[in-house]
């Protein structure tokens, strides 16, 4: 399993609107992508303008296809709510109790 993290800094006072946009408009697009497994959206309780989105994918190739084919349109959809460009990082999932992956056994 593979994950993409997207760290975003919304404009002041726009965190709730950004989170709603992700849940209402972005998540339906993600659910239609080949290899998409799950999305977790984290809104900081100490830094109100910090949001971290974690998407889980069956493979690195699935995540890369999404990055190429869908992410540019999604970025345009939320750009007006952002203070700065998102920071994207990728990871192999080493373990997950939710996805039943044992340490070192990720696909």
C-alpha positions, -999 to +999 in steps of 0.1 A: +000+000+000+011+035-007+001+069+006+002+105-006+002+133+020-009+168+009-002+195+035-022+226+028-023+261+044-057+276+038-062+314+037-071+329+071-106+318+081-109+294+052-100+261+068-136+249+074-145+259+038-115+240+024-122+209+045-159+210+033-148+213-003-124+184+000-151+162+016-179+173-008-161+177-041-127+160-040-136+128-021-162+117-048-135+121-074-110+101-054-135+073-049-137+068-086-100+064-091-085+030-098-065+018-068-080+043-043-084+028-008-091+056+017-088+093+025-081+108+059-084+145+064-067+161+095-074+196+106-050+209+132-064+217+166-035+240+175-028+256+141-062+264+126-047+270+092-030+236+088-047+207+070-032+174+062-049+151+037-037+115+035-048+093+006-042+056+006-036+037-027-032+000-036+001+009-054+025+037-061+014+034-098-022+041-088-012+072-068+011+084-096-017+080-122-041+101-100-013+127-096-010+130-134-046+127-145-068+142-117-047+162-093-042+193-115-080+198-118-085+193-081-057+218-073-075+243-095-107+236-076-092+246-043-065+271-053-086+302-043-088+289-007-050+283-003-024+306+013+005+287-003+011+258-026+004+224-011+034+203+000+030+167-014+050+138+000+047+101-007+053+071+015+051+033+014+027+022+042+048+001+066+020-008+089-016+000+095-041-014+120-070+001+099-058-015+067-045-047+084-010-043+072+017-057+095+051-039+099+073-046+069+045-064+050+031-036+029+025-044-007 
